[in-house]
């Protein structure tokens, strides 16, 4: 892929990311959803924010081939 196409592709991704006009619908157990939303609220965050962060981390881990950061250790969680 030449540089011009890469820049164009990245530009399109940035525009899409800034608009946040695309949704994903998933099915989960009611208890999981309730617990997830509650945990997010305890951190002062929305479920959408947490899911977007997870998705970004997941994609970055695939691009950089660094899956260790995707699932932090308990030490990392306790120190945050």
N, C-alpha and C positions, 0 to 999 in steps of 0.2 A: 504494500500500500504506500503510495507516495505521500509526501509531507502535506500537500494541499488537501488530500482526502482525509488524512488524520486530523488536521485542524478543523475541517468542516464537520467531521463526525463528533469530535469533542465539543465543538460549538453547539451542535444539536443536542447533545447530552446535557450540557449546562442549561440550555433553554428549557428542556423538559424538566430537569431537576428543580429549577427555580419556579416553575408553574405549579408543580405538585398537583397536576390535574388527572393523574392516572391512578386508578385504584386496583387493589387486589382483594378478592373475597376468598376467605378460607373458612373451613368448617372445623370447629373444635368443640370439645365437650363444654357444656355450660359452666361446670365447676372450674375448669382450667381458665376460661375467659374471665370469670369473676375474680379468681385469685390473681390473674395477671393484671387486670385493671386495678385491683386493690394495691398490689405491689408497686405499680407505676405511680399511683396517687400518693403513696407513702414517700416516694422520692420526689414528689412535686413535678412529675412528668406525665405526659399523656401516653397512652398505649401506642398511638401513631408515631410519636417521637422515638420511643424505644424500638419499635419495629423497624423504622427507617434507619436507626443507628445500627441495629443488627444486620440489616440488609447491606448497608455500606461496608461494614466490617467483613461480612461474608464475601462480598465481591472483591474487596481489597485482598483478602486472604487467598483468593483464587488467582488473582493477577500476580501477586507477589509470592505465591506458593508458600504462604506462611500461615498454616492453619492453627498453630498454637495460640495465636492471639484471639481466635474466634471464641474459644471457650476458656475464659480466665480461670486460674486456680483459685481455691478458697482464700489463699493469702492475698491475691490481687483484689478479690471482692471485699475482704475485710479491711483492706487498707484504703479503699476508695471512699 
